[in-house]
Amino acid sequence: MAENDELSMLAERQQRVLQQLAALKQDLLSLRTELKLNNKPAAASSASSQKTKGQLKAEPINLTYLQDFVINASPEHVPYSLLALKNLWKDRLNLQVECFTHSTVPKLSDEAVNFQKAISSTSDAVANQLPVIKVTLIWKNVGTYTEMITSPTSYVPICGEVNILRYLSRCGPSEFNYELLENVVEVDSILDACYLLINKQNIKQRQQILRTLGAKLGKTIGFGGEDISMCDIAFTSAVKQVQRTISKDINPNMAKCIARVTTVVGM
């Protein structure tokens, strides 16, 4: 019995170390991106130098990429991007989400309750004919570090909602895969800034990151132009999660972008 307890403790310790290493790696990558963003003047995007969603070809979905997974998320940091993808992909891929509550969460926030109702809604006849990814969402006390587990046997989570969004972008419908855009480096830098906006606890740092994102957005309707992009989704979800601390710093155009995304993809 003592040996089993010792093995369990060792497994838990290893799990924490892996999570800390993953978080540290992401923080270092994000810090590098933040420095690049702050030192680079905002420039208008050239329509001729990048592909838009309309130019991306809708290829058949590769079913070998589709696998069920678990997401642990705090009800205080709702992963709104999941709902956005569910609605954005509704004609191409059925993202089925089932929600549970862990014992570490005594009560769900109002935001989590509303989100759960929206994302758990019954699929229509069209959705039932589409390829499926089944997601088990567990409300758990994980703070800002929403985590995704793709394999129950090897617990190496993907940490951070933005990184989960990246993963799903790769295995979802090709016309929504931001990595097929020519400005993929710019998109990645914006996604990294969104990651920092959620996970930086210092209000001044959040304000600086928000200003950086505002400069990137400029006066355009969205980070992806006319089409709703992964950057728009990541930005909107991040702001919704931390808006209590930065609400006064959201400029009118950022507010318009958030309102547009919220309306179009039901966030």
N, C-alpha and C positions, 0 to 999 in steps of 0.2 A: 504493500500500500504506500509506504514511504517512497519507494522507487517511482511509482506512478505519479505521486505528487511532485517529485523532483523533476521528472520529465515534463510535466505540465508547466511547471514554473519556467523551465528552460525554453520550452516552446513559446510561452508568452513573452519572455525576454527577447528571444530572437525576432518575434513578430514586431515588438516595439522598435528594435534596432533597425529592422528593414524599413519600417515606416519613417523613422527619423532620417535615415539615409536618403530615402526617396524625396522627402520634404526638403532636405538640405540641398540636394542636387537641383531641385526645381527653384529653390530660392536663389542659388548661385546663377543659374541660367537667366532667371527673371531679373536679377540685379544687373547682369550684363546688358540685358535688353533695355532696362530702365535707363541706364547710363547712355546707351546709344540714342534712345528716344529724346532724352533731355539735351543732348549735344547736337541733335540734328534738327535743322529748321523745318517747319512744316511746309510741304510742297503739294501743290494740287496734283491729283492723280491724272495721268494721261489715259484717255479712253483707248488710244491706239496701242498702248504698251501692255495692256492686260485684257484677259478674256473676262466676259461677264457670264453670269449664270446662263443667260440665253444662248451663249456660244458653246457652252459645255454640252457634250453629247450624252444623252440618257442611255447608258449601256445597261444590259441585263444585269441584275444584282447577282453577285457571286455568292451563292448559298454557302460555300465553304467558309466564308468570313463571318457568317451569322452564328453566334453562340449565346446561350442564356448567361446572364450574369447578375450579381448582387451589388447594390449600391447602399452604402451606409451614409446617411445624411442627418445633420442636426435640423430639427424643426425651426430653429432660430436662423438657419441659413438654407432656405429652401432652394433646391437645384432647379430653378425655373427653366433652364435650357432643355431639360428633358421634355417638358410639356411643349416647348417650342418645336422641338424636333418631331414629336409625335404628330403635331398639327401640320408642320411643314412637309412631312413625308407621307401624309395620309393617303395619297394616290399611288405611292410606290412601295412603301414598307410599313408593316403594322408593328408599331412599338407597343407591346402589351406590358402594362405596369401593374403589379400587385403590391399593395402597401401593408407593412406590419410595423408594430411599435415595440421597441426593445424595453427591457425593464429599467434601463437607465433614464428613460423619459417618462415622468409621471403624468404629463399632460401635453397635448399638442398645441402649438400656437394657432391662432386664427388663420394665419397665412398658410400654415401647413395643412390645416383642415380643408380650406378652400382648394388648395393645390391638389390634395389627395382626391377630392371629389371630381375635379376636372380631369385629372390624368387617368383615373380609374373608370371613366365612363365607358359604357358598353360599345364595342366596335360595331360598325354597320356592315351590311352585306358585302360591300366592296372590300373593306378592310379584311374580312375573313378569307378572301381569295388571294391575298397578298403574302409575300414572304414575311416571316415573323421573327422578331427578337423579343424574347421574354425577359422582363426585368423584375427582379424582386427588390423593392425599395424598403429598407429598414430604417425607421426613424430611431436614431441612436445618438448618444452624447459624444459626438466626434468633433465638436467645435466647427471651425471654418474649413477643416480638412475633410470635405466630402471624399469618400473613397469608393473605388470600384474593384470588385473581385471577380475575375473571370474564371478562376480555377479553384475549387474547394480544397484540392489536395496540396497545391503550392500557394501559400498565402503571401503573394507579393502584389499588393494593391496598386492601382493607379490612383495617385493622390491629387485632389483638386478638381473642382467641377470643370474648369477650363480644359484640363488634360483629358477628362472623360469626353468632353465635347470633341476634342481632337480625334480621339480613338473612334468615336461613333461616325465622325465625318469620313474617316477612311473606309469603314465597312458598310456605310449606308449608300444611298443612290449616288451614282457618279456625278450627276449634275449639281450636287451640293458639296462635293469634295473640294475644299479650298486649296488643297495641295496641287490641284490641276491648274490653278490660276498662275499666271506669270508673275504676279506680285506676291508670291507665297511668303517671301522673307518679310515683307511689310506686314502681311496678315499675322504671321507668327509673332512679330514684335507687339502688335496690338493685343493679341490674345495673352501674351505674357504680362502686359500692363494690366489687363483685366484680372488676371490671377493675383497680381500684387494688390490690386484695389480691394479684393476680398480679404486677403490674408495679412496685410499689414495692419497692425493694431493701433499704431500711432496716427492720430487724426491729421497732423500736419503732413505726414507722408502720404496719407490717402488723398489729401487736398492737392498735393503736388502731382500725384499720379493722375488724378481727375483732370487737372489742367493740361497735362500732357496728352491725355486722350481727347480733350476738347480741341486742342491744337490740331491733332490728327484728323478729327472730324471736320473742323473748319466750318464752312457754311453749307456743306453738302447735306442731303437728306438722310444719308446713312454711310457707314464705312464701305459698303459695297455698292454704292450708287443707288439706282432704282430698285434693284433686287435686294431682298433681305439676305444678309450674309451671316456667316458664323461669328464675325466680329460684332455685328449688331446684336445678335443673340447673347453672346458672352458679356458684352457691355451692359445690356439691359438687365440681365440677371444679376450681375455684380452690383450695379447701382441699387437695385431693389433690395439687396441684402444689407447694404451699408448706408442706405439713404438717410437714416436717422442722424448719422454723424456728418454727412456732407451735403445735406439738402440745400443749404444756402449757397453752395458752390456750383450747383448745376445750372449752367447757362441756358437761355431760351432754346437754342438750337439742339442742345443735348436733350432737353425736355421733349422737343418735337420728335427727335429720333426715337426716344424711349416710348413715347405715346404711339408712334407708328408701328413699332415692333410689337408692342403689347396688343394692339388692335389686329394686326395681320396674322400673328401666330398664336394669339390667345394666351399671352402670359399674364 
